[in-house]
Structure formats: C-alpha cells, structure tokens
Amino acid sequence: NNGEKWIVNSEMTPHIEQGSLLLDEYISNQDKDYRKLANNLKSQNNALIKSCTMKGESHDELHKWLHPHMELIEKLSNVSNSDEAEGIITELKKSFKTYHNHFK
C-alpha cells in the first residue's frame, strides 16, 4: 500500500488482537492443549468474519493474509502430536507478525 499499512475496520480488529493474545498466552504459559487453542482461534476467526464490513483493496489484502492463517489453524486442530503442533504454532506466530507488519 505504497509503504503504508492497510486499514482494518474497528469492528474486526478486536477479534484479530484477541487471537494474537490467545496465542501469546498459550506460548508464555507453556500450555500444551493445542486443540483448545485451535478451537479458541477458530472462534475468533468466526467472529472476525461475521463482523466484516470491509470493501475494496484493503479487504482484498486482508483476505490474502486471512486465508493462509485460517488454514494454519485448521491444520493445528488436526495434528496428531505436540511436535507437529509446535511447528504450526511457530507458523501462527509468524502469521500474526505478518498481519501487524501490514495492517492497522
């Protein structure tokens, strides 16, 4: 966006921020219930989608981030062991960092 961050509407931002917070708390508490984390992140994404009123280019750009992010969460809910989960959690952390680098 010509060096500027894309704008996300105020109705959607809290759901993204809450998802990021859930992940940070999971990591800092050294939690191991990755299925619960996946369910909580899915809930935030469902609320995010329901609150979407965005249109235009910023909406399109958000979807470029959101779809792969949602795929990671789906993968997390289907892994069979904690080693696989940890790899996906690392990718989710990177995904939220990408969001914060490109959106406000």
ZIDAVEN-V902904 format. One record per residue. N is the residue number from 1. RES is the residue in three letters. D_FIRST is the distance of its C-alpha to the first C-alpha in Angstrom with 2 decimals. Layout:
n & res & d_first
N & RES & D_FIRST
N & RES & D_FIRST
This chain:
n & res & d_first
1 & ASN & 0.00
2 & ASN & 3.80
3 & GLY & 5.41
4 & GLU & 5.25
5 & LYS & 6.46
6 & TRP & 6.57
7 & ILE & 9.94
8 & VAL & 12.95
9 & ASN & 16.03
10 & SER & 18.95
11 & GLU & 21.29
12 & MET & 19.46
13 & THR & 18.53
14 & PRO & 22.23
15 & HIS & 22.76
16 & ILE & 20.06
17 & GLU & 21.36
18 & GLN & 24.90
19 & GLY & 24.26
20 & SER & 22.98
21 & LEU & 26.05
22 & LEU & 28.37
23 & LEU & 27.31
24 & ASP & 27.69
25 & GLU & 31.10
26 & TYR & 32.18
27 & ILE & 31.53
28 & SER & 33.07
29 & ASN & 36.08
30 & GLN & 36.58
31 & ASP & 36.93
32 & LYS & 38.04
33 & ASP & 37.71
34 & TYR & 34.61
35 & ARG & 35.52
36 & LYS & 35.45
37 & LEU & 32.03
38 & ALA & 30.80
39 & ASN & 32.38
40 & ASN & 30.87
41 & LEU & 27.34
42 & LYS & 28.02
43 & SER & 29.19
44 & GLN & 26.01
45 & ASN & 23.96
46 & ASN & 26.42
47 & ALA & 26.01
48 & LEU & 22.21
49 & ILE & 22.54
50 & LYS & 25.19
51 & SER & 23.14
52 & CYS & 20.15
53 & THR & 19.70
54 & MET & 16.00
55 & LYS & 15.17
56 & GLY & 12.55
57 & GLU & 9.20
58 & SER & 8.67
59 & HIS & 12.27
60 & ASP & 11.89
61 & GLU & 9.38
62 & LEU & 11.89
63 & HIS & 14.65
64 & LYS & 13.51
65 & TRP & 14.20
66 & LEU & 17.08
67 & HIS & 19.28
68 & PRO & 19.88
69 & HIS & 20.31
70 & MET & 22.91
71 & GLU & 24.60
72 & LEU & 25.12
73 & ILE & 26.73
74 & GLU & 28.91
75 & LYS & 29.96
76 & LEU & 30.87
77 & SER & 33.09
78 & ASN & 34.92
79 & VAL & 35.62
80 & SER & 39.27
81 & ASN & 39.38
82 & SER & 37.85
83 & ASP & 36.94
84 & GLU & 34.67
85 & ALA & 33.27
86 & GLU & 32.50
87 & GLY & 30.44
88 & ILE & 28.34
89 & ILE & 28.05
90 & THR & 26.66
91 & GLU & 24.02
92 & LEU & 23.25
93 & LYS & 22.89
94 & LYS & 20.33
95 & SER & 18.49
96 & PHE & 18.39
97 & LYS & 17.24
98 & THR & 14.26
99 & TYR & 13.54
100 & HIS & 13.98
101 & ASN & 11.78
102 & HIS & 8.61
103 & PHE & 9.83
104 & LYS & 11.96
